[in-house]
Amino acid sequence: MSRDHLIIVGAGMAGLCAAVEASAAGAKVIVLEKQAELGGSSLLSGCFMAFAETDFQKKLGIEDTTESLMEDFLAVGQYKNKRTLIEAYGKHQLATYNWLVEQDVQFQTCQAVSGHSNPRGHTIIPSQAIGQLRANAEANGVIIKTNAPVVRLVKNNEQVVGVVYEENGEQIELTTDYGVLLTAGGFSQSEELLAQFAPQLANTVRLGGAGNKGDGIKLAASAGAWLEDFTYLKGTYGFHPTSTNDKKRQAHTFYKGGIIVNELGKRFVNESISYKLLGDAALQQPNCRTYQVWDQTIMDKGVANDALYDFDLLYREGLIESFDTIEQLAEKAGLPVDVLQQTISTYNSDVKKGQDTAFGRTSLTHKFGTPTAIETAPFYIMDTATAMLATYAGVQVDEHTHVLNPFGEPIEGLYAAGEMVGGFHGAGYMTGSSLGKAAIFGRIAARTAIQAKKQEVLK
């Protein structure tokens, strides 16, 4: 194979968006995927993509701005985010949404989700999106190889000029004049790296793409990449403890008005904050045991076929239980009856007064929605855990996706996008930003690599 191919390592949302973007611009592209199937963690996501000012929002009468989206990113990230990355997201987000529509990625709904001031969680069917992007890439001549893990980068002095990958038991060296784009995911399936970088997450349910062992981060580090955001690693709250990748059962009743209690029957957090921060708080409770509790009013707000809000599905599967009284609910769950009754009574009284005296909750999620009292039978409960689903820390990049060394200088010929990149989320996480940034920065990376090749030719 000639050196005229852009090499993309990883075939999730970021890698496939980059492949379609680059190939549509006339570049030859080869994608190397470690697993037998494409998609990685993108297939296991909550299905949301964060976009503002879209035609979907306008059809629903939702008024929104890019500026509001960017401010929400920064606020949820506690202003620890790299502002240049947030600004790049804002600059390209609407064009990327429209581009995805043009690629026949199907958007299903748009609703309020964690961290947003407005309903801007645009939902996709991940398998449909990944399948369509693959089809579009292959129609453009992109070569996609599966079961082809990259084991080394090839360098010429300090420049990355290719990779070594395995195929059918052989190691094959592939060089390029375009550079290498790493979109290889995080390390949620690496107990070694989790123990090293996130020992506080030991008591989490382990989920995430099977191939997410940190390979891309290790490859970048071998070329001198600087790493960031590991101190902000967090789990994701809202999963039933029996969840697996094949049966990922999650409910966010707290963003519809439910409360969260520990095994002592007490609230311990403002339920409207990011579910990453909820996960931190839950892991600090006795025995890490927590429960979502809500009533029929909130149950009726469920959304069928939604990854986070299909409450009826979990009820039918027996993961959510219902009771005529709070007393019955507490007794069945093994919670102190008097304490739970007092917790709910105090919460209801505060809601009606418009002031949460315990934790200052004033909304359903971030700045959106108004809490309601939990008083309409039947009452519901779900045993809820924190899961290690994705790791939003890793390689340091600039807004053009150049991988940077410890001195903030680009490593020539090396780019990165998607989950393996640090700097974007800061100290919190906003729903829809993972798939959103994967698509946006995947496309940016493709254009950056193509531009670098053109400049090299002109020299």
N, C-alpha and C positions, 0 to 999 in steps of 0.2 A: 504494500500500500504506500502511496506517495506521501510526502510531507504536507500535502495541501489540505489536510483535514483538521478542523478544530476538534480537539479531544475533550469530551465531556464525561466525567466520572460520576455515575449515579443517575438513575432514571425515575426520579420522583417529579413533583410539580416543577421545581426549579430547573432540573436538567432537561425535561421535555419542553418547557417553554423556551429555554435557551436554544434547544435544537431546532424548534420550529422557526424561531426568530432568525437564527443564523442562516438556516437553509433557504428561507424565503428571500434573504438578501443575496443569495447566490453562493454562499460558502458551502464547501463540502464538510460534512460533520460525521463523526463516529461517536456513539454513546456506548460506554462500557458499564454494564450493570452486574454487580456481584451476585444478586439473587437470580433464581429461575424465572421470577415474575417481576414486572415493573411496578412502580408505585411507592414502595417503601412505606414510611410513616404517613405519607399523603393519603393513603387508602384508609388509615386508621384515625384520621382527624375528625374533628367535630363538624366538618362540612361547611364551615363558615369562612367567608372572605370579606375583609373590611374595605369597603369602598364608599365614597361620598359623591353626592351630586349626580347619581346615576339616573337613567331613565326609569329603572325599576322603582326607585324611591319616588320619583316624580309622579308615576302612575298611582302610587299609594298615598299621594298627598304629603309626603315627608319632605320637609325643608331642611336642607343640610348644607354644610360647606366643607371644603378641603381644610380650611384653617381650623375648624372645630375638630375635625378628625386628627390633625397633627397635634393640637393642644391636648386632646385626650390621650394620645400616645405618650406624650411627655409627662402628663399628670400621673397616669397609671404607672409609668416607669420611674416615678419619683424624681424626674429630671436627671436621672443617671444615664439616660439614653444618649447616644452620639447624635447630636442635632443634625449633622450633615446627612446622616442616613434617613432620619425622619423627614427631612426636607426633600430628599430624593424620592421617598415613597409618595409624599404629597404631590410632587411635580408630575409623577408618572402614573398615579393610581387610576385616574379616570380613563386615561388612554388605554391602560392595561385591561380595565374592565371591558371597555368597548372592543378591544382586541380579542379577548376571550370569547365574547359574544360572536365575533366574526369567525372564530375558530370552531363555532358550534358547541362550545361548552354551555351546558344548560343550567341556568339559574332558576331555582325553585321558588324561594320566598325571600323576604327581607324583613328582619325583625330585630327587636332590642336584645342585645347580648352584653356580656360582661365588659365593663370599662367604657362604654359608649354613651355619649350625651344624647344621641339620636338613634333610632332604629336603622342600623346600617350593616347588620349581619346578613350578607347575601349568601344563600345556601346553594351548594352544588351537590351532585352525587359523585363522590370521588372516583368511583370506578368508571363512570361515564366520562368524566373530565380526562382522566389518565388515558383511557382507551381512545378518545377522540384526538388528543394531542399526539399520541403515538401514531395513529393513522395519518394525521396531517404531516408529521415529521417524515414518515416512510414514503408518503406520496411525493415529498420534496427530495427524495433520494438519500435521506439520512440512514446510515448503517447503525443498527442497534444490536449489540451482542449481549446476551444474558449468560449467566454462569461464567462471568469473565471478571473476576476481582483484580483490581489494580494493586500491586504489591510494592511498587517503588516508583518514584519520579526519576526521570533522566535529566541530568543537568549538564550544561556546558559552562564551566566556570560558575557564575552565580545565576545564570539564566536557566529556567525550566524549558526543556526542549522536547519532552516526551514522557512516556510511561512504560513500565514493564507490567504486563498483565498475564494472568494464567488462563489458558484455554485447553481443555481436554488433556490436562496433566502436563502441558508444556508452558514454559515461560516465553513470552513474545515481547520483543521491544518494538515500540511504536513511537516514531518521532514526528514532530510537527513544526511548521513555521507559524502557526496561529497561536499556539500556547495551549495550556491545559486549564480547563474549568472544573473545579471540584464542587460537586453538589451531592456529596455522599452521606448526608444525614448526620445525626448526632450519635450519642453513645448510651442510650437508655437500656441497651441489652448487654452492656459490658459491666459486669460486677466489679472487675478490676478498677476501671476508671471511676465508677460511681463511688466505690469505697475510698478512692484517692481524693476525689473532688467534691463529693457530696455525702459524707458519712451521716449527716443529719437526716437523710432520706432512706435510711436502712429499713424502716418499717412501712414502706410503701408497697402497693400492688405493682408488680412489674409488668409493664405493657410496652408497646412500641414496635417499630419495624424489626423483624428478625435479624436483618443485616446491620442494624445500627450498633456497631461495636467501636465507633470512633476512628474508623480507617482513614477517612478524609482528613480529620484533624491531625492524625499522626503523619500522614503524607505531607501536609502543609508544614508541620513543625520540622520535618526532615529537611525542608528547603529554607528554614530560617524564619518561619512565620511566628509572629507574636500572638498570644492568646489573651482573651479577656472575658469578663462577666461570670467566671466560675463561682464567685462568691454569691451570686444571685440565683443559683440553681434552685429550682423549686418543683414540688410535685403538683399534680392537678387534682383538685378536690371535686367530689361528686360521684365517684364510682361505687357500685356495690362491691363488697369485698370479694365476691366470687368471680369478678370480671376476668376475662382472658382476651387475648387478641381476637379469637374466633367468636367470642360472645362478650363484647365490650358493652357493659350495661351502666349507663350514666344518666343521672337526672339532676337538673338544676332547679328544683322547686323553690329554692331560696331567692332566685331572681324573678319569681312570679309572686313572692310574698311569704314563702315558708320561713321557718326559723331553724337554727341548728343548735342542738344541745349535746352535752357530753353525758357520760354514764351516770353522772350525779344529778341529771335532770336540769342542768343549768345552761343558759346561753353563755357563750364565751367570746363572741365576736360580732362585729357589724356585718350582717350577711350580704350587704350590697357591694362589698369590696371585691377585688379580683379573686377568682377562684384559686389562683396561685398563692395569694396571701391567706385565703381560707385554708388551704392545704397546710401552710406553715402553722397556723393556729391549731388546727386539728391534731397535728402530730405532737403538740405539746400537752394534750389532754390526757387524763389518766388512762393508761393502757391503749392510748391512741384510738379509743372507741368514741364515735360520734354518730348522731342520728339527725336526719331531716324530719321535721314535723310540720304538718299543714292540714288544711281543712278542705271541704268540698268546693268552696269558692275558688281556691287556688287550683284544685284538681281540674276544675272546668277550664282552666287556662292552658291545659296541655295542648300540644300540637302533634297530630298524628305523623308518624314517619320522620320525626325530627330527632337527631342524635341526642339532644339535650333535654327535650321537652315532651317526649312521647311517654307520658306518665302511665297511660292505659296499658302500654306494652309491658312495662315492668310490673304493673298490677296483675295482669293476666299470667305472668310468669312466676308470680308469688314472691317477688322481691320487694314489692310494696304491700303493706298490710293495712286494712281499714278496721275501725272500731267505732261503736256508737258513742263512746264517751272517752274523755282523756284518761279517766281512771282505768278503764279496760286496756287502753293502749299502753299505759305505763306499766301495768301489771304484766302484760304479755312480753314487753320488751325488757323487763327486769329493771325498770327505772323507778326511783323513789316517787311514789304517787303524789304525796303532798308537795314535794319540791317542784315537780313538773307542772302541777296545777297552778302553783304560785307563780312559776316562771311565765306561763302563758297568760295568767290573769294580769300580771304586771305589764307584760308586753302589750296586751290588748288595750289596757287602760292608757298606756303611753301613746299607742297608735291613734287612739281617739282624741287625745290631747295634742297630737302633732309633735310629740317630743319623746324620743327614746332616751330615757334617763340612764339606761345602763351602758349603751354603746354608741349612741348618737346616730342611729339609722334614720335617714330621712327619705330614702328612695328605694326602688326595687333593685336597680343595678346602676352603679356610678351615680349619675345625676338624673336618671330617667325613672319615671313611675312613682306611684305613691303606695306605701305599705297599707295593708288591710288587716283587720283583726282576724284572729284564728278562732272562730266561734260557731261555724256552720257544720253540723254533723253530716256525714261521718268524718272522722279524723284519720289521718294517714301518717305512716312512719316508714322510713327506709334506713336501714343500717348503711352507713356511708363511710368510705375510706378515701385516702389520698393515694393517687397512682403516679408512678414514674412513667410518663407517656412520651415525653420529648425533652431534649436538653437544649435550651436556648442560650448556649455559651460556646465559645470556640475561637475560630480564627478572626483576627482583626483585619478588616478591610476598609477601604475608603468608599465614597459614594459611587465610584465607578466600578467597584468590585475587585480592584487590584488587591491582592493579599499583601499585607504590610509586614516588614521586619520589625525588630524591637525599637528601631529608630524612626518608625513611621514612614519608611521608604518602601515603595512598591518593589516586590520581587518580580523581576522581569519574566514574563511568560506564564504567570500563575494568577488565576482568578478563583473566586469562591462565591457561592450563593446558597441560600436555603438554611436549613436547621443548623448546619455546622458553623455558621457565622455568629460571632458575638457582636456586642455593641448596639444592637437595635432596640431590644426590649427594656434594657435598664433593669431596675429593681422589681419590676412587675410585668404582667402579661395581659394584653388586651385581646379578647376573642377575635378571631379572623385575621390576626396579623401574621400568623405563621404561613398559611397558604397565600395570603396576600403578598407578603414580602418575597416568598419563593417565586411567584409569577413575575412580580415587578423586577426583582434583581436578577432573575434568570435572563430576562430580556435585556436588561442593562448590560449584563456580562457578555452576552453575545455581541452586542453592538461595540462594546469596548474592545473585545478581542479582534473583531473585524477591522476596526479603526486602527488598532496597533499594527496589524498586518499591512494595511495600506501605507502607513507612515514608514514602515520598514522598507517597503518596495520603493518608496520615493527617495530613500537615502542614497 
